[in-house]
Amino acid sequence: MRRSSGLVAMAVVVAALPASAANAPIADKPVPPKVGDVFEYQKRFVSIDCPRWEVKAVGQDGYNILQCGDNMAYIDVGSGTLTRIVANNKPLFEFKPYSPTLSFPLELGKKWAGKYDGYRSDQAASWKSEVSCEVKAFETVKVPAGEFEAYRIACADNWDALPFHGTADSTFWYAPKIGTVVKNVNAADSAFDYELAAYHVK
């Protein structure tokens, strides 16, 4: 009797889950992009007025490299996250060793943490951070590029820029179908918000 009650309770829990959550796949590290793939964003990188980013190199010295105008974005191959953006060989942003906001494979309930040193040239700001993230849901998200089944990831960025410190909360939606974050909302600074507007992959 006790076992059957437990099974009934489990069935009720499963029935209460959204259909997409019940069928959430485990998202392994995405297939590398191809040279020539294009991702267009609304406000992709803060302070950089450049929406169309084209893949220029894959796996070069451990990075996938995207270009928009004179701006080059270096994405760490292992983590799939940003390490730096440079323009005319001058750093605009840096996240050393990388921004730890993704950790593959992704699955519901997964938690992780990581540290990085940050730099932002437009504010002449440097800081140290410890980030903790959790996969909260697998759900449909709508952005200008369309609707995607995506993992919703919540991150808390505990930053320290002496004598100041604080926590910046952000939420990402990662779409396994195209292997990239399609939306980001930053509760502390809307300048970091972005959405995927269009994409063209080979």
N, C-alpha and C positions, 0 to 999 in steps of 0.2 A: 504494500500500500504506500509506504514511504517513497519507494522508487518511482511508482507511477505518478505520485504527486509531483515529484521532482521533474519528471518528463513533461508533465502538463505545464508546469511553471516555465520550463525552457521553451516550450512551444509558444506560450503566450509572449515571452520576450522576443522570440524570433519574429512572430507575427506583428509585433509592435514596431519593428525596425522598418525604416524606409526601404523600398524595394532595391534601390541602388546600393544601400549600405549592406543589405544581406548578400548582394552579389559583388561586393567590392573585391577587385583582383589585387594580388600582391604586385606592386609596381617595382620591377627591377630597374637597375640603372638604364637610362634610355639609350637607344641606338644613336650613335654619333650623328650630328647633322652632316649635311653634304655641302661642299663648297658651292656657293650660289644660292643656297636656301636664304629666304628673306623673311624677317619678322618685323611687322610694323606695330607700333605701340602708341597709345596715348600717354605721354609723360613717362617714357620708360626709365630714363636715368635723370635724377633730380639735377637741375641747373644746366642740363644739356638739351638745347632745343633742337633735337634731331630724332625724328620718329622712325626712320626706316633703317634697320640694321641688317646687313648682308654678311653671311658667313664667308670669310676670306681664307681661313686655314683651319684644318682639323687635326688635333693631336700634335701640334707644333710645340715642342719643348714642354709638353704636359698641358697645353691649353688649346681650347677652341677659340678662334679669334673672329670677332664680328666688327664690322666697320660701318660708320655712318658719318659721311663727310670726312673731316680730319680726325674724328674720334675713333679710337680702337678700344674695344672691350675684350678683356681676357677672362675666359670662363674656365675654371679648373676642371680638367677632364674627369678626375676621380669623384668629385662631389657634385659637379654640375652647377656650381655657384660662382658668383663673381669674385675675382681677385683684384682687378684694377681696371681703370679706364684712363687712357692717356690721350692727349692731343698734342701733336707736334713734339712728341717725346717728353712732354711734361705731364706728370700725374694729376688727374682731376679728382680721382677717388682711389683709395687703396684699402683692401681688406686682407691683412696678412695673418695666416697663410691664405685664407679665403673666408667668405661669409658662410658660417655653418648652419644655414637655414634649411638644407635638405640633407637627408641621410637615407641612402638606398640599402636594401629594398624598403619601400614604404608599405605600411599596412595599418589598419585601424588600431588606434591605441598605442602605437609605437612612440617612445619618448627618447630624446637624445639631448646632448649639450655639447658646447664647444666654445673655444675662446678665439678672439682675433684682436689685432691692433688696427684701428681705423684712422683714415686721413681724408679730409675734404678740403680741397684747395680754395673753393669760393668763400669759405669761412675761416681759412687758415686754422682749421681745427684738427686736433689729434686726440684720440681717446683709446682706452682699452675696454673690452667688453667680454662678458660671459653670457652666452645665449642658451636658453633652454626652450625646446620645441616639443610639440605633441601633435600627432595626427588625430584630429577631432571627429572627422566625418568624411564620408564619400558621397558626394552629392552633385547635382546639376548646377552649374554656374553659367550665367549669361553675360557675355562681353560683346563688344562690337564685332569681333571676329566670328561670333556664333555661340552656340550652346555646347558645353563640354561636361562630361562626367569627370569630376576632379576630386582630389583629396584636399580637404580643408585643413591647413596646418596653422596652429597658433604658436607664436614665438614671443618670449619675453627677453628683451635685450637689456641686460644690466650693465650700464656704461659708467665709466669713471674717467673724467677729464679734470684732474685736480685744479681748483678746489671743489669742482662741481661733480655731482653724480646723480643718477636717476635710472628709471626703467622705461623703455619704449616697447609697447606692445604692438605686434603686427600680426596680420592674418594673410596667408598665401593660399592660392588655389592652384594646385599642380595637376595638369591634365596628362595622364599617361599616354593617351592617343597620339599626342604630338610631342611628348617628352619635354614640356616646358611649363613654367609658371605662367598662367594666363591672367592672373589678377593679384594685386597686392594692395592691402589697406593698412596704413600705419596710423595708429591712434594718436601718436605723439607729434607727428609731422606729416601733414598731407602732401608735402612736396615729394615724398617717397611713393605716393600712390601711383599705380599704373594699371592699364588694361591692354590686352592684346587686341589690336584693331583689325589686323589681317595677317595672313601668312601664306607663303608660297614655298613648298618643299618639293624636291625632286623624288 
